[in-house]
Amino acid sequence: MKTAVVFRHVPFEDLDSLGETLLAKGYRWRYIDTPVQSLSALDPLADDVLIVLGGPIGVYEQSVYPFLETEMRIIRERLTHGKPVLGICLGAQLMAAALGAKVASMGVKEIGYFPITVSD
């Protein structure tokens, strides 16, 4: 069976229906609640996929939430080795920052779905 490790930042932000899809595709997964669980023993390359969920914080708040830097290191290592990472909300911010993009606050709270466009 394939494995997924899921970084969860708050208990109410979970896989929800994505969990059903993962099961249907032959994955088992485990959550790591990154604000309270250590990532030091995690082999960044061991699991088939890393899923990084959202939360009510921003990647630019690393001084308040130091675990974000460890998450970015793990994400960067996986991406460098061509291993799959799915970032949702905060997870997407972490992926962008791990790859060197500048991520900043929009100045307003944003919740919802919006179209995505691909650029160079």
C-alpha positions as CSV (number, residue, x, y, z in Angstrom):
1,M,0.0,0.0,0.0
2,K,1.2,3.5,-0.8
3,T,1.7,6.0,2.0
4,A,1.0,9.7,2.5
5,V,2.2,11.8,5.4
6,V,-0.1,14.8,6.1
7,F,1.1,17.9,7.9
8,R,-1.9,19.3,9.8
9,H,-1.7,22.7,11.5
10,V,-5.1,22.8,13.3
11,P,-7.4,19.9,14.1
12,F,-10.3,21.2,12.1
13,E,-8.3,21.4,8.9
14,D,-8.1,17.8,7.9
15,L,-8.2,15.7,4.7
16,D,-12.0,15.5,4.7
17,S,-13.2,14.0,1.3
18,L,-9.6,13.9,0.0
19,G,-9.1,11.1,2.5
20,E,-11.7,9.0,0.7
21,T,-9.9,9.6,-2.6
22,L,-6.6,8.6,-1.1
23,L,-8.1,5.3,0.2
24,A,-9.7,4.7,-3.2
25,K,-6.3,5.1,-4.9
26,G,-4.6,2.7,-2.5
27,Y,-3.0,5.1,0.0
28,R,-2.9,4.9,3.8
29,W,-2.0,8.1,5.5
30,R,-1.0,9.5,8.9
31,Y,-1.3,13.0,10.3
32,I,1.5,14.9,11.9
33,D,0.2,17.8,13.9
34,T,3.2,20.1,13.2
35,P,2.7,22.7,15.9
36,V,2.9,20.0,18.6
37,Q,4.7,17.0,17.1
38,S,8.4,16.9,16.3
39,L,9.4,16.4,12.7
40,S,13.0,15.5,13.6
41,A,12.5,11.8,13.2
42,L,10.7,12.1,9.8
43,D,12.5,10.8,6.8
44,P,11.5,13.5,4.2
45,L,11.7,11.0,1.3
46,A,10.2,7.9,2.8
47,D,6.5,8.4,2.0
48,D,5.0,8.3,-1.5
49,V,3.4,11.7,-1.1
50,L,3.5,14.7,1.4
51,I,0.3,16.6,1.8
52,V,0.6,20.0,3.6
53,L,-2.8,21.3,4.7
54,G,-3.9,24.8,5.6
55,G,-4.4,26.8,8.7
56,P,-5.1,30.3,10.0
57,I,-1.5,31.5,9.7
58,G,0.9,32.7,7.0
59,V,4.2,31.4,5.9
60,Y,5.7,34.8,6.6
61,E,5.0,34.3,10.4
62,Q,8.0,32.0,11.0
63,S,9.1,34.0,14.0
64,V,5.8,33.2,15.8
65,Y,5.6,29.6,14.3
66,P,9.1,28.3,14.1
67,F,7.9,24.8,12.9
68,L,7.2,26.4,9.5
69,E,10.9,26.6,8.7
70,T,11.3,22.8,9.4
71,E,8.3,22.1,7.1
72,M,9.8,24.2,4.3
73,R,13.1,22.3,4.7
74,I,11.2,19.0,4.3
75,I,9.2,20.3,1.3
76,R,12.3,21.7,-0.4
77,E,14.1,18.3,0.0
78,R,11.2,16.4,-1.4
79,L,10.8,18.7,-4.4
80,T,14.6,18.6,-5.0
81,H,14.4,14.8,-5.2
82,G,11.3,14.9,-7.5
83,K,9.0,13.5,-4.7
84,P,5.3,14.6,-4.8
85,V,4.0,17.3,-2.5
86,L,0.5,18.7,-2.5
87,G,0.1,22.0,-0.8
88,I,-3.4,23.3,0.1
89,C,-3.8,26.9,1.3
90,L,-0.9,27.4,3.8
91,G,0.7,24.3,2.3
92,A,0.8,26.1,-1.1
93,Q,2.4,29.1,0.6
94,L,5.0,26.9,2.2
95,M,5.8,25.2,-1.2
96,A,6.2,28.6,-2.9
97,A,8.5,29.9,-0.1
98,A,10.5,26.7,0.0
99,L,11.2,27.2,-3.7
100,G,12.4,30.8,-3.1
101,A,9.2,32.8,-3.9
102,K,8.4,35.8,-1.7
103,V,5.1,35.2,0.1
104,A,3.5,38.1,1.9
105,S,0.2,39.0,3.5
106,M,-2.5,40.5,1.2
107,G,-3.6,42.7,4.1
108,V,-7.1,41.2,4.1
109,K,-8.5,37.8,5.3
110,E,-8.9,35.4,2.3
111,I,-11.1,32.3,2.6
112,G,-12.6,30.6,-0.4
113,Y,-11.9,29.3,-3.9
114,F,-10.5,31.2,-6.8
115,P,-9.3,30.3,-10.4
116,I,-5.7,29.4,-10.8
117,T,-3.6,30.3,-13.8
118,V,-0.1,29.0,-14.7
119,S,2.7,31.4,-15.6
120,D,6.4,31.1,-16.3
